[in-house]
Every structure is written in structure tokens, then in C-alpha cells.
Amino acid sequence: MLIPRLKTCKVRVLIFDEIQRLLRPDAEKTRDGTLDWLVALLTLSHIPIILSGTEKCSDLFNDAPFARRFCYVANLEYFKYNDSNTSDFHLTLQGLDKELYRLANFSGEEHLHDVSIKLPLYVASTGNLEYVRQIIYEAVSICLGRETSTPTLRRADFVDACRSLLLPLNLAKSANPFTVPLSKSLSLIEKYEDEKAYLRSHPVPRRKPT
């Protein structure tokens, strides 16, 4: 029933998230069956399947038939902050902004790739795409909730969005990233990048098992 329904609905891609949950101890009994089912679904449906999860997912590729079918792997790293208009972070926000303004018919001059939005977005997320998504989604929801004929995305919407979200990667700690001065935000990012560079050049040695 599933495959005919997928064909009827003209599904073009299937996405299964949190796939690392198959590695939990309580999933051990059903893990092999689930992997076989995914392989069969891919083979019979001829629909592209995207599996997403944490880096722990690599352990699933010990299953040879599964690894042969799902052989293309992409690792999404955190964005790096760069003032350049050609940086991955800037271009991603610019692309999202273009689609948001097109779909929601936003008015106004606030844009995701403006420094006044881009900089605190990075401070709030340290470049983690999931937290960037959460903040933008919440800000857009607040904007559309005003129910005006010409919705206007405001910087204040991002302030309110950050007030309602848990942001464990926030470089500003308990402060709202969108209320921190931009010069301070830039200093926080520079400090974060310096610490990352130091840790890369001075890795902590692993403890030997006792």
C-alpha cells in the first residue's frame, strides 16, 4: 500500500530524520529489520531517500547491504563566520531571505543577510544550522502572527524569538544575542574562533583506560 500511495502523491524525495536512534540499545531487536526495510523501500520505490542524523550514524554502515544502497554521505559542519558576501553563511541566509520574501510577500528592509541580523544569528547559534532555522522560523511566525495585509519582518521579531527559545550554543550566554551590541558580538565570535583554533592545535590527549 505504501509504494502505490507514494506514487499517487507524486512524492519526489523521502527524508528520515534522527536515524541514529536505531543505534540505541532498545532498538537493537528491530534495527536489522528496519535497515532491510529502508533498502527494500529504496529499491522498489525508485524514490531518492535522505537519511539524516548525528555522526553516530556512521556505525550503521557496518551493514553491507545498507551501505551499498546508501553510499553517498555528506557531513554538515557548523558555518564559519565571515564578513564576506561570498561566505557560505552569508549566501545561505541570502537564499533563505529571497525565498521568505517571495513566499510571504514581506515588505520592509530587514534581511537575514544584513549584518544587524547575520551577526547575532551567528552568536546565537555558533553556525549550527538547526538553531539558525529555529530562530528564523520563530521570528517569521511572530511576524505573520500580526495578521497585517503587508507583513513586515522586523529585527524586534528576532529579539522576541530568542526570548522564547533555548539556545545552548549562544556565545552571549544568558544575554539575548539580538540585544548585544554588534561590536561585542564580533568580539565574541573572534574569541570563539580563537578557542577553536587553539583546541585544534592542542588536542586533549585521551585518557588510557584503567
N, C-alpha and C positions, 0 to 999 in steps of 0.2 A: 504493500500500500504506500510506503514512504516514497519510493522512487517515482512511481506514476504521479504522485501528488507534487513532487518537486518539479517534474517535467511540466505538469499542468500550470503550475505557478510561475514557470519560466525562471526558476532560481538559477542565478549565474555563478554564485560562489557560496560555499558553506564555511562558516567560521566557528570553531570550537575553542572557547577560552578556558583558562585555568586548567590546562591539560596536565599540569604537574600533580594535580590531585590524584591521578592514577598511581602515583608512587607512594601514597600514604599506606600505612600498614593495613587499615581497614578496607582498602581497595584491592588488596593482593589477590583475593579469590576471583574477582571479576576483571582483573587487569588484562590478562591474555585474551579473554573473550571480547573485551572492549576494543583492543588493538586489532583483533581479527575483523571485528565488525566495521571499523574505520577503513581497513584495507578493502573489504568487500564493497562498502559504500562507494569508495573512490572508483573501484574497478567497474561496478555495474552502472553507476550514475553518469560517469564521464563528466562530472562537475568538479571544478577545482575546489580543493579543501584546504583551508588555512587553519593550522593548529597553533595556538599561542599560549604562552605561559612563561614561567621563570626559567633561569638557566638550568635548573634541575631536570628539565625535560630531556636533556641530552642522554640521561640514563635510559630513556625509553627506546633509544635506537640500538640497544643491545639485542632487540628482537629483529632478526634479519629480514623477514618478510615486510615488517613495518618500515624498517629503514630503507628498503629498496623502493617502496612506493612513495615515501615522504623523504625524498633525498635532497631537497633544496632547503637550506637553512639560512635565516637572516637574524643577526643579533642587533637589537635596537639599543644603542648606548645612549646615555644622557647627552643632551645637547651641550655644546660648549658655548659660552657667551662670547660674542664678538660684535663690535660696533659696526662692522662692515655690512653693507646692504646685500652682500652675496653670501653671508654665512647661512648655514643650514637652519639655524634657529630663526633668523630674520625671514628667510624665504618661506619657511613653513608657516609662520604667523601671517605673512603676506598672502599666501594662498588660502589659508583659512578665512582671513578677513574678506577677501574677494568673494568667496562663496557665501559667507554670512550676509554681506551687504546685498548680494544678489537674491538670496532666498528669502530674507526677512525684510527686504526693501528698507533698510536702515537709512536714516538721514543723519546729518551731523558730520563732524570732522575727526572724531576719535577713531583711531585704527589700531589693531592689535600690534602692528609692527612699528608704531610710534615709540620713541624712546620712553615716553612717560607711561606706556603700558608694558612694553617689552622688558624693560629693566626690572620693575617689581615682579613681573611674571616669573622671571628667572630666579629672583631672590626667593620667591615663594616656593619654587619647585626644584631648584638646582638643576633645571633642564630635564626633569623627568616628565615625559610626555603625558603620562596618566594624570599627574597633578595639574599640568597645564590645561588639559582637557576639562578637568573638573571645575577649575576656576572660570574658564571661558563659558562652559555650559551654565554655571550658576549665574554669572553676570548677564548672559543673554536671557536667561529665564526671568531674572529680575527686570530687565529692560522690557521684555514682551509682556510682563505682568502689569505694566502700566496701562495697557489697552488703549493706546492712542492710535490715531489714523496714520501717523508718521513716527514709528518708534525710533528713538534716538539713543544709541549706546553711549553711556557716559562713563567717565573714569570713576565716578562715585559708585557705579554698579559693581566695579571690581573691588572697591573698598568693602561694600556690603557682602559681596561673595566670599571674601576672605574671612569675614567675621563669622560666617556660618559653616566654614569648613575646617576639618582637622588637617593641618599642614605639617606633617612630621619632618619634612626636609627644609622647612623655612629657615633661611640663613639669618633672618632677623629675629629668630627665636619666638618670643611671645608677642612681639610687635607686629602690627598689621603691615605687610610689605608695601601696601599702597599708601601708607601714611608716612613712610620713612623717606627723608629727603633723597633725591636721586644721587647726590654726591656720596651719601652714606651707603646707598645701595651698591654703587660701583665699588666702593671700598670693601664691602662685604664679599662681593664676587671675586675681587682680586685676592683677598685673603683666602677664600675657599680654593681658588685655583692654585695658589702658592702651596697650600697644605697638601693638595692632591699631588702636586709635582714632587714635594718632599717625600711623601709616602711611596711614590713610585721609585724614587732613587734610594730610599732607605726602607726596604721591605722589612716587616717584623718577622723574625725567624720563628718557625713553627716549633712548638714545644714537643720534645720527644715523649712518647707515651711512657708512663711509669709502670 
